[in-house]
Amino acid sequence: MISASPAVSSAPLRLHRAPDPVPIEEPVPEPFDAPHPHHTPIHTPQNEDPVPDPKPS
């Protein structure tokens, strides 16, 4: 005789759950004290090196 129901494992089902996020304890920087470490510096005419004059007078 062939059984119509599929074989069921008797092992308990264990679900995986990711750990709860832990708050990052970093000191809050003062505003405008330094540029953001993950951002590239902004290129502005004020912070570029002066181009030397090829024909000084």
PEMO-V29650 format. One line per field, one symbol per residue. ss: DSSP state (@ for helix, = for strand, . for the rest). psi: psi as a letter, one per 30 degrees, with the letter a starting at -180 (. if undefined). burial: I if it has 24 or more other ideal C-beta (glycine too) atoms within 12 Angstrom, else O. Layout:
# PEMO-V29650
ss = ???
psi = ???
burial = ???
This chain:
# PEMO-V29650
ss = ............................................@@@..........
psi = kkkfklkkkgkkkjkkkklkkkkkikkklkkgfllkffklkkjlffglkkkkkfik.
burial = OOOOOOOOOOOOOOOOOOOOOOOOOOOOOOOOOOOOOOOOOOOOOOOOOOOOOOOOO
